[in-house]
């Protein structure tokens, strides 16, 4: 099925998910929408994030997308159920939270899992609930880390500032005995190496790139949605285009891409 996949995020962080999908499923074409005018979602109310998400999904469906990927933990936490129900029987909706929970449970070796994410994601309690449902014995240690996404977006990684911020958050005593850590925000993939170094490789890290791409492939196989060949170009729309977003894309997507402005 050669229709595009619709992928959206609050901004450009979801490009890390889009990149993983395009690496793993190179025959797929997608329409990406980054809602930069409303960025960050991480400190908006649940009601606002839900409203923005519905609006974006209407646009993606009107553009003939065969599936929707919510490439944002915050929108996955507060809007997934409603979007899934709304699109039932029309197109599948994939969030970035369930595949991570499933991967941790499938690993079978974890006893205490940490979560770092935006305030809205942590306060939604969705990771905690979903984990409890899948494995009631799993302990969780959660911490909102609101400085990380803007820090990464501004280009701070692998330097003194990022080291200090990461150390400040992760040296919290609640993380002392974790054996896995969820990078619960699509931006955090860019500081994965630093986080790994902080824990000396002792803690297994889970993020929403390869895990989500693999889950998507499995869903596409079941639903007969895989494309046999790539037809046409990917499109990357943002609701507010600035030079700094354009500049930052190469860090998130690992290649030069052109953002197109689009007001919904
Ligand atoms: N990309 C968003 C997420 O994964 C974080 C950025 C934001 O707060 O908008 O939660």
Boltz pocket constraint, residues with backbone or C-beta under 6 A from the ligand:
constraints:
  - pocket:
      binder: B
      contacts: [[A, 9], [A, 10], [A, 11], [A, 13], [A, 14], [A, 39], [A, 40], [A, 41], [A, 42], [A, 43], [A, 71], [A, 72], [A, 73], [A, 74], [A, 75], [A, 118], [A, 121], [A, 149], [A, 184], [A, 185], [A, 186], [A, 187]]
      max_distance: 6.0
